[in-house]
Amino acid sequence: MLASPLSGKGDLGIEVLYLHRGVQLALRGELDVATAPVLRERLSDLVTQGWIDISLDLAALQFIDSTGLSLFIMTQKRVEQIGGSLVVLHPTKAAQILLDTTGLTARLMGAGRADELIQIEGGQPAP
C-alpha cells in the first residue's frame, strides 16, 4: 500500500492510496466547477496507468455540486467499459442528501468491485 502526497488546487485536496488491486482517493475541501478539472485530470491519469478499480472517500469533502457528480458518473462509465468500477464511500450528510436527491445513491454507492477490494485489503487513507 502506497500513499501519494496530498495534492490540491484551490479548495480541493486529493490523497491517493495505492492498493494491490485498486486505488482509493480521499477527497477533502470543495469539489465544484472550479476544482473539478484537477480531479478529472488525476482520475484520467490513474485510469491511463491501469488503475480501473477506484473508490472515492468523501468523508472530508465539505461541498460537492453537479459538476462533481457528473465527473463521478463519467469516470464510472469509463472504467466500467474496460472492466473496472468506481464507488463512493463515506459521504458527508450533505453529499448523501445530494446523492439521494439526484437518484445516484444506488449507482455510486452500490457494491462494486472497487469497494470489495478496499474491504479485502483493509485500505484506509492516512488522516
For each residue, the residues with C-beta under 8 A, 3 or more apart:
1: 17 18 19 20 121 123
2: 17 18
3: 15 16 17 18 125 126
4: 7 15 16 18
5: 15
6: 13 14 15
7: 4 13 14 38 42
8: 11 12 13 14 29 38
9: 12 35 38
10: 29 30 34 35 38
11: 8 29 30 34 35
12: 8 9 27 28 29 30 31 35 38 39
13: 6 7 8 27 28 29 60
14: 6 7 8 25 26 27 38 39 42
15: 3 4 5 6 25 26 28 125 126
16: 3 4 23 24 25 42 46
17: 1 2 3 23 24 25 26 123 124 125 126
18: 1 2 3 4 23 51
19: 1 22 23 24 117 118 121 123
20: 1 121
21: 53 117 120 121
22: 19 51 53 54 55 113 114 117 118 121 123
23: 16 17 18 19 46 51 53 54 55
24: 16 17 19 54 55 56 57 89 118 123 124 125
25: 14 15 16 17 39 42 43 54 55 56 57
26: 14 15 17 57 59 60 125
27: 12 13 14 31 39 56 57 58 60 61
28: 12 13 15 60 61 62
29: 8 10 11 12 13 35 60 61 62 63
30: 10 11 12 35 61 62 63 64
31: 12 27 35 36 39 61 63 64 65 67 68 71
32: 35 36 63 64 65 67 68
33: 36 65 67
34: 10 11
35: 9 10 11 12 29 30 31 32 38 39
36: 31 32 33 39 40 67 68 71
37: 40 41
38: 7 8 9 10 12 14 35 41 42
39: 12 14 25 27 31 35 36 42 43 68 71
40: 36 37 43 44 71 75
41: 37 38 44 45
42: 7 14 16 25 38 39 45 46
43: 25 39 40 46 47 54 71 75
44: 40 41 47 48
45: 41 42 48 49
46: 16 23 42 43 49 51 54
47: 43 44 50 51 52 54 75 78 79 82 84
48: 44 45
49: 45 46
50: 47
51: 18 22 23 46 47 54
52: 47 79 82 83 84 85
53: 21 22 23 79 84 85 86 112 113 114 117
54: 22 23 24 25 43 46 47 51 75 79 84 85 86 87 114
55: 22 23 24 25 86 87 88 89 114 115 117 118
56: 24 25 27 72 86 87 88 89
57: 24 25 26 27 60 89 90 125
58: 27 61 64 88 89 90 91 92 95
59: 26 89 90 91 92
60: 13 26 27 28 29 57
61: 27 28 29 30 31 58 64 91 92 95
62: 28 29 30 92 94
63: 29 30 31 32 94
64: 30 31 32 58 61 68 69 94 95 98
65: 31 32 33 68 69
66: 69 70 102
67: 31 32 33 36 70 71
68: 31 32 36 39 64 65 71 72
69: 64 65 66 72 73 98 99 102 104
70: 66 67 73 74
71: 31 36 39 40 43 67 68 74 75
72: 56 68 69 75 76 86 88 104 108
73: 69 70 76 77 104 107 108
74: 70 71 77 78
75: 40 43 47 54 71 72 78 79 86
76: 72 73 79 80 85 86 107 108
77: 73 74 80 81
78: 47 74 75 81 82
79: 47 52 53 54 75 76 82 83 84 85 86
80: 76 77 83 84 85 86
81: 77 78
82: 47 52 78 79
83: 52 79 80
84: 47 52 53 54 79 80 113 114
85: 52 53 54 76 79 80 112 113 114 115
86: 53 54 55 56 72 75 76 79 80 108 112 114
87: 54 55 56 108 109 110 111 112 114 115
88: 55 56 58 72 91 95 99 108 109
89: 24 55 56 57 58 59 109 115 118
90: 57 58 59
91: 58 59 61 88 95 96 99 109
92: 58 59 61 62 95 96
93: 96 97
94: 62 63 64 97 98
95: 58 61 64 88 91 92 98 99
96: 91 92 93 99 100 105
97: 93 94 100 101
98: 64 69 94 95 101 102
99: 69 88 91 95 96 102 104 105 108 109
100: 96 97 103 105
101: 97 98
102: 66 69 98 99
103: 100 106 107
104: 69 72 73 99 107 108
105: 96 99 100 108 109
106: 103 109 110
107: 73 76 103 104 110
108: 72 73 76 86 87 88 99 104 105
109: 87 88 89 91 99 105 106
110: 87 106 107
111: 87 115 116
112: 53 85 86 87 115 116
113: 22 53 84 85 116 117
114: 22 53 54 55 84 85 86 87 117 118
115: 55 85 87 89 111 112 118 119
116: 111 112 113 119 120
117: 19 21 22 53 55 113 114 120 121 123
118: 19 22 24 55 89 114 115 121 123
119: 115 116 122
120: 21 116 117
121: 1 19 20 21 22 117 118
122: 119
123: 1 17 19 22 24 117 118
124: 17 24
125: 3 15 17 24 26 57
126: 3 15 17
127:
